[in-house]
Amino acid sequence: MGLAVFAAIVVVSLAAGIAVQVLGAKKSRYDFLIVGVTAIFGAVFASNNFPGSSVFGVFKDFGPTVDGFYLIPGTVFGVLIAVVAYIGTRDTYTAPLTNT
């Protein structure tokens, strides 16, 4: 995977994280970071490990590639893992207590 493809993954993942930060119902200072980092990890992990793997044999050479990045497994798994991370962490923080 080349630097341009990795940079595109980072930009798209952080854009998704910022969208969650702006549109999310409960806000934390770290929503964008949680979603963005997990999306980057999921996309890179799936693109590097799914094609040609014996465990994930269904995905062998699955879909088009751009500079060594398998688009379909990388995109699908990146979105899937980011959604799971967001759903798993959206109710783990509470509003700060106020002194009255």
N, CA, C and O atoms as CSV, one atom per row, in Angstrom:
chain,resi,resn,atom,element,x,y,z
A,1,MET,N,N,0.854,-1.164,0.000
A,1,MET,CA,C,0.000,0.000,0.000
A,1,MET,C,C,0.897,1.223,0.000
A,1,MET,O,O,1.836,1.341,0.787
A,2,GLY,N,N,0.575,2.125,-0.908
A,2,GLY,CA,C,1.373,3.331,-1.040
A,2,GLY,C,C,0.960,4.421,-0.066
A,2,GLY,O,O,-0.055,4.325,0.624
A,3,LEU,N,N,1.777,5.450,-0.036
A,3,LEU,CA,C,1.532,6.564,0.873
A,3,LEU,C,C,0.272,7.337,0.498
A,3,LEU,O,O,-0.449,7.803,1.380
A,4,ALA,N,N,-0.002,7.478,-0.789
A,4,ALA,CA,C,-1.195,8.219,-1.219
A,4,ALA,C,C,-2.467,7.504,-0.789
A,4,ALA,O,O,-3.417,8.148,-0.344
A,5,VAL,N,N,-2.496,6.192,-0.916
A,5,VAL,CA,C,-3.680,5.427,-0.499
A,5,VAL,C,C,-3.847,5.501,1.016
A,5,VAL,O,O,-4.965,5.659,1.506
A,6,PHE,N,N,-2.752,5.389,1.758
A,6,PHE,CA,C,-2.844,5.485,3.214
A,6,PHE,C,C,-3.314,6.874,3.643
A,6,PHE,O,O,-4.115,7.003,4.569
A,7,ALA,N,N,-2.820,7.901,2.975
A,7,ALA,CA,C,-3.262,9.270,3.288
A,7,ALA,C,C,-4.747,9.438,3.000
A,7,ALA,O,O,-5.449,10.107,3.758
A,8,ALA,N,N,-5.236,8.841,1.917
A,8,ALA,CA,C,-6.667,8.906,1.605
A,8,ALA,C,C,-7.492,8.192,2.673
A,8,ALA,O,O,-8.562,8.670,3.051
A,9,ILE,N,N,-7.003,7.051,3.162
A,9,ILE,CA,C,-7.700,6.320,4.224
A,9,ILE,C,C,-7.767,7.179,5.484
A,9,ILE,O,O,-8.811,7.247,6.134
A,10,VAL,N,N,-6.675,7.825,5.825
A,10,VAL,CA,C,-6.636,8.668,7.024
A,10,VAL,C,C,-7.610,9.842,6.889
A,10,VAL,O,O,-8.348,10.144,7.827
A,11,VAL,N,N,-7.615,10.499,5.733
A,11,VAL,CA,C,-8.492,11.654,5.533
A,11,VAL,C,C,-9.961,11.243,5.601
A,11,VAL,O,O,-10.758,11.909,6.262
A,12,VAL,N,N,-10.323,10.166,4.932
A,12,VAL,CA,C,-11.725,9.713,4.928
A,12,VAL,C,C,-12.134,9.250,6.331
A,12,VAL,O,O,-13.245,9.542,6.773
A,13,SER,N,N,-11.266,8.547,7.023
A,13,SER,CA,C,-11.592,8.069,8.372
A,13,SER,C,C,-11.763,9.221,9.351
A,13,SER,O,O,-12.685,9.215,10.167
A,14,LEU,N,N,-10.891,10.196,9.274
A,14,LEU,CA,C,-11.035,11.342,10.171
A,14,LEU,C,C,-12.246,12.194,9.806
A,14,LEU,O,O,-12.853,12.810,10.683
A,15,ALA,N,N,-12.604,12.237,8.528
A,15,ALA,CA,C,-13.834,12.940,8.134
A,15,ALA,C,C,-15.057,12.238,8.724
A,15,ALA,O,O,-15.996,12.893,9.178
A,16,ALA,N,N,-15.042,10.907,8.717
A,16,ALA,CA,C,-16.137,10.159,9.338
A,16,ALA,C,C,-16.164,10.409,10.839
A,16,ALA,O,O,-17.235,10.545,11.429
A,17,GLY,N,N,-14.998,10.468,11.453
A,17,GLY,CA,C,-14.930,10.756,12.883
A,17,GLY,C,C,-15.445,12.135,13.223
A,17,GLY,O,O,-16.137,12.305,14.227
A,18,ILE,N,N,-15.123,13.124,12.408
A,18,ILE,CA,C,-15.617,14.482,12.631
A,18,ILE,C,C,-17.125,14.541,12.438
A,18,ILE,O,O,-17.819,15.249,13.168
A,19,ALA,N,N,-17.637,13.799,11.454
A,19,ALA,CA,C,-19.090,13.754,11.248
A,19,ALA,C,C,-19.795,13.170,12.465
A,19,ALA,O,O,-20.845,13.666,12.874
A,20,VAL,N,N,-19.222,12.117,13.045
A,20,VAL,CA,C,-19.807,11.537,14.257
A,20,VAL,C,C,-19.735,12.542,15.401
A,20,VAL,O,O,-20.676,12.652,16.187
A,21,GLN,N,N,-18.637,13.269,15.502
A,21,GLN,CA,C,-18.482,14.264,16.563
A,21,GLN,C,C,-19.531,15.362,16.447
A,21,GLN,O,O,-20.085,15.799,17.456
A,22,VAL,N,N,-19.805,15.806,15.236
A,22,VAL,CA,C,-20.750,16.894,15.021
A,22,VAL,C,C,-22.195,16.415,15.121
A,22,VAL,O,O,-23.042,17.105,15.688
A,23,LEU,N,N,-22.481,15.230,14.569
A,23,LEU,CA,C,-23.867,14.759,14.482
A,23,LEU,C,C,-24.282,13.840,15.626
A,23,LEU,O,O,-25.471,13.554,15.773
A,24,GLY,N,N,-23.344,13.372,16.435
A,24,GLY,CA,C,-23.664,12.440,17.503
A,24,GLY,C,C,-24.549,13.059,18.569
A,24,GLY,O,O,-24.468,14.258,18.838
A,25,ALA,N,N,-25.393,12.239,19.173
A,25,ALA,CA,C,-26.320,12.733,20.183
A,25,ALA,C,C,-25.588,13.088,21.478
A,25,ALA,O,O,-25.742,14.194,21.996
A,26,LYS,N,N,-24.802,12.162,21.993
A,26,LYS,CA,C,-24.021,12.427,23.198
A,26,LYS,C,C,-22.615,12.783,22.764
A,26,LYS,O,O,-22.032,12.114,21.911
A,27,LYS,N,N,-22.087,13.809,23.334
A,27,LYS,CA,C,-20.787,14.293,22.881
A,27,LYS,C,C,-19.691,13.981,23.904
A,27,LYS,O,O,-19.864,14.147,25.112
A,28,SER,N,N,-18.596,13.537,23.384
A,28,SER,CA,C,-17.369,13.392,24.145
A,28,SER,C,C,-16.285,14.094,23.352
A,28,SER,O,O,-16.408,14.266,22.139
A,29,ARG,N,N,-15.249,14.491,24.016
A,29,ARG,CA,C,-14.172,15.150,23.287
A,29,ARG,C,C,-13.432,14.188,22.376
A,29,ARG,O,O,-12.684,14.624,21.500
A,30,TYR,N,N,-13.622,12.895,22.563
A,30,TYR,CA,C,-12.824,11.906,21.854
A,30,TYR,C,C,-13.607,11.070,20.850
A,30,TYR,O,O,-13.075,10.078,20.352
A,31,ASP,N,N,-14.839,11.425,20.536
A,31,ASP,CA,C,-15.625,10.657,19.567
A,31,ASP,C,C,-14.930,10.571,18.214
A,31,ASP,O,O,-14.849,9.492,17.628
A,32,PHE,N,N,-14.432,11.687,17.718
A,32,PHE,CA,C,-13.800,11.690,16.409
A,32,PHE,C,C,-12.563,10.802,16.402
A,32,PHE,O,O,-12.270,10.149,15.401
A,33,LEU,N,N,-11.844,10.776,17.508
A,33,LEU,CA,C,-10.627,9.982,17.587
A,33,LEU,C,C,-10.935,8.488,17.648
A,33,LEU,O,O,-10.264,7.688,16.996
A,34,ILE,N,N,-11.940,8.114,18.422
A,34,ILE,CA,C,-12.322,6.708,18.532
A,34,ILE,C,C,-12.751,6.163,17.177
A,34,ILE,O,O,-12.276,5.111,16.750
A,35,VAL,N,N,-13.636,6.867,16.507
A,35,VAL,CA,C,-14.149,6.400,15.215
A,35,VAL,C,C,-13.061,6.476,14.152
A,35,VAL,O,O,-12.912,5.540,13.365
A,36,GLY,N,N,-12.308,7.552,14.109
A,36,GLY,CA,C,-11.285,7.713,13.079
A,36,GLY,C,C,-10.181,6.674,13.159
A,36,GLY,O,O,-9.808,6.090,12.142
A,37,VAL,N,N,-9.658,6.437,14.344
A,37,VAL,CA,C,-8.556,5.480,14.505
A,37,VAL,C,C,-9.025,4.054,14.237
A,37,VAL,O,O,-8.313,3.284,13.593
A,38,THR,N,N,-10.205,3.694,14.719
A,38,THR,CA,C,-10.685,2.332,14.447
A,38,THR,C,C,-10.987,2.123,12.973
A,38,THR,O,O,-10.782,1.023,12.460
A,39,ALA,N,N,-11.467,3.142,12.281
A,39,ALA,CA,C,-11.706,3.010,10.840
A,39,ALA,C,C,-10.394,2.837,10.087
A,39,ALA,O,O,-10.312,2.022,9.167
A,40,ILE,N,N,-9.379,3.584,10.462
A,40,ILE,CA,C,-8.062,3.438,9.831
A,40,ILE,C,C,-7.524,2.036,10.079
A,40,ILE,O,O,-7.067,1.370,9.149
A,41,PHE,N,N,-7.576,1.589,11.325
A,41,PHE,CA,C,-7.083,0.251,11.647
A,41,PHE,C,C,-7.838,-0.822,10.878
A,41,PHE,O,O,-7.227,-1.722,10.301
A,42,GLY,N,N,-9.170,-0.729,10.867
A,42,GLY,CA,C,-9.975,-1.742,10.185
A,42,GLY,C,C,-9.691,-1.806,8.697
A,42,GLY,O,O,-9.595,-2.896,8.134
A,43,ALA,N,N,-9.555,-0.660,8.050
A,43,ALA,CA,C,-9.307,-0.635,6.612
A,43,ALA,C,C,-7.934,-1.210,6.273
A,43,ALA,O,O,-7.812,-2.021,5.355
A,44,VAL,N,N,-6.924,-0.805,6.991
A,44,VAL,CA,C,-5.571,-1.287,6.716
A,44,VAL,C,C,-5.449,-2.761,7.068
A,44,VAL,O,O,-4.847,-3.526,6.314
A,45,PHE,N,N,-6.010,-3.173,8.198
A,45,PHE,CA,C,-5.943,-4.577,8.608
A,45,PHE,C,C,-6.621,-5.486,7.589
A,45,PHE,O,O,-6.058,-6.505,7.189
A,46,ALA,N,N,-7.820,-5.120,7.172
A,46,ALA,CA,C,-8.559,-5.966,6.238
A,46,ALA,C,C,-7.875,-6.025,4.887
A,46,ALA,O,O,-7.812,-7.094,4.279
A,47,SER,N,N,-7.369,-4.919,4.408
A,47,SER,CA,C,-6.722,-4.907,3.109
A,47,SER,C,C,-5.433,-5.721,3.105
A,47,SER,O,O,-5.103,-6.361,2.107
A,48,ASN,N,N,-4.710,-5.698,4.209
A,48,ASN,CA,C,-3.448,-6.429,4.269
A,48,ASN,C,C,-3.614,-7.897,4.617
A,48,ASN,O,O,-2.817,-8.720,4.165
A,49,ASN,N,N,-4.612,-8.252,5.399
A,49,ASN,CA,C,-4.700,-9.603,5.932
A,49,ASN,C,C,-5.790,-10.478,5.335
A,49,ASN,O,O,-5.642,-11.700,5.337
A,50,PHE,N,N,-6.872,-9.914,4.827
A,50,PHE,CA,C,-7.948,-10.755,4.312
A,50,PHE,C,C,-7.603,-11.417,2.982
A,50,PHE,O,O,-7.744,-12.635,2.878
A,51,PRO,N,N,-7.160,-10.690,1.964
A,51,PRO,CA,C,-6.872,-11.344,0.682
A,51,PRO,C,C,-5.688,-12.307,0.807
A,51,PRO,O,O,-4.637,-11.947,1.338
A,52,GLY,N,N,-5.865,-13.502,0.325
A,52,GLY,CA,C,-4.804,-14.505,0.359
A,52,GLY,C,C,-4.686,-15.253,1.662
A,52,GLY,O,O,-3.821,-16.119,1.790
A,53,SER,N,N,-5.526,-14.950,2.635
A,53,SER,CA,C,-5.471,-15.607,3.929
A,53,SER,C,C,-6.211,-16.928,3.873
A,53,SER,O,O,-7.200,-17.065,3.152
A,54,SER,N,N,-5.735,-17.895,4.628
A,54,SER,CA,C,-6.454,-19.170,4.662
A,54,SER,C,C,-7.681,-19.083,5.566
A,54,SER,O,O,-8.661,-19.795,5.346
A,55,VAL,N,N,-7.640,-18.221,6.576
A,55,VAL,CA,C,-8.787,-18.052,7.465
A,55,VAL,C,C,-9.917,-17.343,6.739
A,55,VAL,O,O,-11.079,-17.736,6.851
A,56,PHE,N,N,-9.577,-16.301,5.999
A,56,PHE,CA,C,-10.565,-15.531,5.247
A,56,PHE,C,C,-10.461,-15.886,3.766
A,56,PHE,O,O,-10.308,-15.003,2.923
A,57,GLY,N,N,-10.543,-17.168,3.452
A,57,GLY,CA,C,-10.356,-17.655,2.092
A,57,GLY,C,C,-11.367,-17.129,1.094
A,57,GLY,O,O,-11.088,-17.098,-0.105
A,58,VAL,N,N,-12.533,-16.718,1.557
A,58,VAL,CA,C,-13.564,-16.194,0.665
A,58,VAL,C,C,-13.106,-14.896,0.010
A,58,VAL,O,O,-13.499,-14.588,-1.116
A,59,PHE,N,N,-12.281,-14.144,0.713
A,59,PHE,CA,C,-11.867,-12.836,0.233
A,59,PHE,C,C,-10.585,-12.870,-0.594
A,59,PHE,O,O,-9.998,-11.818,-0.850
A,60,LYS,N,N,-10.138,-14.046,-1.014
A,60,LYS,CA,C,-8.882,-14.133,-1.764
A,60,LYS,C,C,-9.003,-13.341,-3.063
A,60,LYS,O,O,-9.845,-13.637,-3.911
A,61,ASP,N,N,-8.159,-12.342,-3.202
A,61,ASP,CA,C,-8.153,-11.459,-4.374
A,61,ASP,C,C,-9.550,-10.932,-4.667
A,61,ASP,O,O,-10.005,-10.963,-5.810
A,62,PHE,N,N,-10.212,-10.460,-3.653
A,62,PHE,CA,C,-11.602,-10.037,-3.754
A,62,PHE,C,C,-11.672,-8.563,-4.098
A,62,PHE,O,O,-11.241,-7.722,-3.310
A,63,GLY,N,N,-12.201,-8.245,-5.246
A,63,GLY,CA,C,-12.451,-6.865,-5.630
A,63,GLY,C,C,-11.246,-6.161,-6.236
A,63,GLY,O,O,-10.150,-6.716,-6.308
A,64,PRO,N,N,-11.472,-4.943,-6.664
A,64,PRO,CA,C,-10.404,-4.175,-7.300
A,64,PRO,C,C,-9.369,-3.687,-6.280
A,64,PRO,O,O,-9.649,-3.571,-5.087
A,65,THR,N,N,-8.174,-3.407,-6.788
A,65,THR,CA,C,-7.120,-2.872,-5.935
A,65,THR,C,C,-6.653,-1.527,-6.459
A,65,THR,O,O,-6.678,-1.258,-7.659
A,66,VAL,N,N,-6.229,-0.698,-5.531
A,66,VAL,CA,C,-5.616,0.581,-5.870
A,66,VAL,C,C,-4.300,0.635,-5.102
A,66,VAL,O,O,-4.299,0.778,-3.880
A,67,ASP,N,N,-3.195,0.524,-5.807
A,67,ASP,CA,C,-1.867,0.588,-5.215
A,67,ASP,C,C,-1.708,-0.411,-4.064
A,67,ASP,O,O,-1.111,-0.084,-3.038
A,68,GLY,N,N,-2.228,-1.602,-4.228
A,68,GLY,CA,C,-2.107,-2.645,-3.218
A,68,GLY,C,C,-3.189,-2.655,-2.165
A,68,GLY,O,O,-3.181,-3.529,-1.298
A,69,PHE,N,N,-4.118,-1.725,-2.202
A,69,PHE,CA,C,-5.223,-1.668,-1.240
A,69,PHE,C,C,-6.449,-2.316,-1.862
A,69,PHE,O,O,-6.949,-1.849,-2.885
A,70,TYR,N,N,-6.937,-3.392,-1.249
A,70,TYR,CA,C,-8.148,-4.058,-1.728
A,70,TYR,C,C,-9.344,-3.240,-1.265
A,70,TYR,O,O,-9.606,-3.133,-0.067
A,71,LEU,N,N,-10.067,-2.664,-2.215
A,71,LEU,CA,C,-11.111,-1.690,-1.896
A,71,LEU,C,C,-12.283,-2.271,-1.115
A,71,LEU,O,O,-12.694,-1.699,-0.106
A,72,ILE,N,N,-12.824,-3.393,-1.563
A,72,ILE,CA,C,-14.048,-3.907,-0.942
A,72,ILE,C,C,-13.804,-4.405,0.481
A,72,ILE,O,O,-14.495,-3.945,1.390
A,73,PRO,N,N,-12.858,-5.320,0.729
A,73,PRO,CA,C,-12.667,-5.737,2.124
A,73,PRO,C,C,-12.189,-4.599,3.024
A,73,PRO,O,O,-12.615,-4.504,4.175
A,74,GLY,N,N,-11.317,-3.742,2.516
A,74,GLY,CA,C,-10.809,-2.644,3.327
A,74,GLY,C,C,-11.892,-1.657,3.710
A,74,GLY,O,O,-11.973,-1.235,4.864
A,75,THR,N,N,-12.725,-1.288,2.752
A,75,THR,CA,C,-13.783,-0.319,3.018
A,75,THR,C,C,-14.862,-0.908,3.927
A,75,THR,O,O,-15.280,-0.270,4.893
A,76,VAL,N,N,-15.306,-2.109,3.619
A,76,VAL,CA,C,-16.386,-2.729,4.403
A,76,VAL,C,C,-15.948,-2.967,5.846
A,76,VAL,O,O,-16.683,-2.640,6.778
A,77,PHE,N,N,-14.777,-3.522,6.033
A,77,PHE,CA,C,-14.327,-3.811,7.392
A,77,PHE,C,C,-14.006,-2.528,8.150
A,77,PHE,O,O,-14.234,-2.456,9.358
A,78,GLY,N,N,-13.480,-1.513,7.462
A,78,GLY,CA,C,-13.223,-0.229,8.118
A,78,GLY,C,C,-14.500,0.403,8.636
A,78,GLY,O,O,-14.540,0.893,9.765
A,79,VAL,N,N,-15.550,0.395,7.816
A,79,VAL,CA,C,-16.835,0.951,8.240
A,79,VAL,C,C,-17.433,0.107,9.353
A,79,VAL,O,O,-17.946,0.647,10.333
A,80,LEU,N,N,-17.373,-1.210,9.214
A,80,LEU,CA,C,-17.944,-2.106,10.210
A,80,LEU,C,C,-17.290,-1.922,11.578
A,80,LEU,O,O,-17.986,-1.809,12.587
A,81,ILE,N,N,-15.987,-1.891,11.617
A,81,ILE,CA,C,-15.301,-1.783,12.904
A,81,ILE,C,C,-15.490,-0.397,13.514
A,81,ILE,O,O,-15.537,-0.267,14.738
A,82,ALA,N,N,-15.601,0.640,12.682
A,82,ALA,CA,C,-15.854,1.989,13.209
A,82,ALA,C,C,-17.257,2.090,13.802
A,82,ALA,O,O,-17.443,2.716,14.845
A,83,VAL,N,N,-18.236,1.485,13.155
A,83,VAL,CA,C,-19.610,1.493,13.678
A,83,VAL,C,C,-19.675,0.728,14.995
A,83,VAL,O,O,-20.321,1.177,15.942
A,84,VAL,N,N,-19.015,-0.412,15.061
A,84,VAL,CA,C,-18.997,-1.193,16.298
A,84,VAL,C,C,-18.325,-0.392,17.421
A,84,VAL,O,O,-18.806,-0.395,18.554
A,85,ALA,N,N,-17.231,0.283,17.114
A,85,ALA,CA,C,-16.548,1.098,18.127
A,85,ALA,C,C,-17.435,2.240,18.599
A,85,ALA,O,O,-17.482,2.533,19.793
A,86,TYR,N,N,-18.135,2.884,17.682
A,86,TYR,CA,C,-19.013,3.992,18.071
A,86,TYR,C,C,-20.169,3.497,18.928
A,86,TYR,O,O,-20.469,4.088,19.966
A,87,ILE,N,N,-20.816,2.424,18.508
A,87,ILE,CA,C,-21.940,1.885,19.274
A,87,ILE,C,C,-21.469,1.407,20.647
A,87,ILE,O,O,-22.169,1.581,21.644
A,88,GLY,N,N,-20.297,0.816,20.692
A,88,GLY,CA,C,-19.775,0.311,21.957
A,88,GLY,C,C,-19.350,1.392,22.928
A,88,GLY,O,O,-19.327,1.159,24.136
A,89,THR,N,N,-19.012,2.570,22.428
A,89,THR,CA,C,-18.505,3.612,23.323
A,89,THR,C,C,-19.440,4.793,23.503
A,89,THR,O,O,-19.137,5.685,24.296
A,90,ARG,N,N,-20.547,4.836,22.813
A,90,ARG,CA,C,-21.388,6.039,22.881
A,90,ARG,C,C,-22.075,6.221,24.218
A,90,ARG,O,O,-22.421,7.348,24.575
A,91,ASP,N,N,-22.284,5.157,24.965
A,91,ASP,CA,C,-22.934,5.278,26.266
A,91,ASP,C,C,-21.979,5.061,27.438
A,91,ASP,O,O,-22.423,4.837,28.564
A,92,THR,N,N,-20.696,5.123,27.188
A,92,THR,CA,C,-19.736,4.861,28.267
A,92,THR,C,C,-19.313,6.113,29.014
A,92,THR,O,O,-18.609,6.016,30.019
A,93,TYR,N,N,-19.714,7.256,28.560
A,93,TYR,CA,C,-19.349,8.490,29.248
A,93,TYR,C,C,-20.608,9.236,29.638
A,93,TYR,O,O,-21.658,9.104,29.008
A,94,THR,N,N,-20.475,10.017,30.684
A,94,THR,CA,C,-21.625,10.778,31.183
A,94,THR,C,C,-21.286,12.258,31.180
A,94,THR,O,O,-20.134,12.649,30.995
A,95,ALA,N,N,-22.275,13.042,31.382
A,95,ALA,CA,C,-22.067,14.496,31.459
A,95,ALA,C,C,-21.338,14.804,32.764
A,95,ALA,O,O,-21.557,14.140,33.776
A,96,PRO,N,N,-20.477,15.807,32.735
A,96,PRO,CA,C,-19.763,16.154,33.965
A,96,PRO,C,C,-20.723,16.682,35.027
A,96,PRO,O,O,-21.732,17.316,34.717
A,97,LEU,N,N,-20.391,16.409,36.265
A,97,LEU,CA,C,-21.212,16.874,37.368
A,97,LEU,C,C,-21.037,18.372,37.546
A,97,LEU,O,O,-19.941,18.904,37.371
A,98,THR,N,N,-22.124,19.048,37.894
A,98,THR,CA,C,-22.050,20.484,38.123
A,98,THR,C,C,-22.190,20.762,39.610
A,98,THR,O,O,-22.922,20.065,40.313
A,99,ASN,N,N,-21.505,21.754,40.076
A,99,ASN,CA,C,-21.608,22.156,41.480
A,99,ASN,C,C,-22.721,23.172,41.611
A,99,ASN,O,O,-22.662,24.251,41.021
A,100,THR,N,N,-23.753,22.821,42.399
A,100,THR,CA,C,-24.858,23.753,42.606
A,100,THR,C,C,-25.030,24.054,44.066
A,100,THR,O,O,-25.916,24.824,44.437
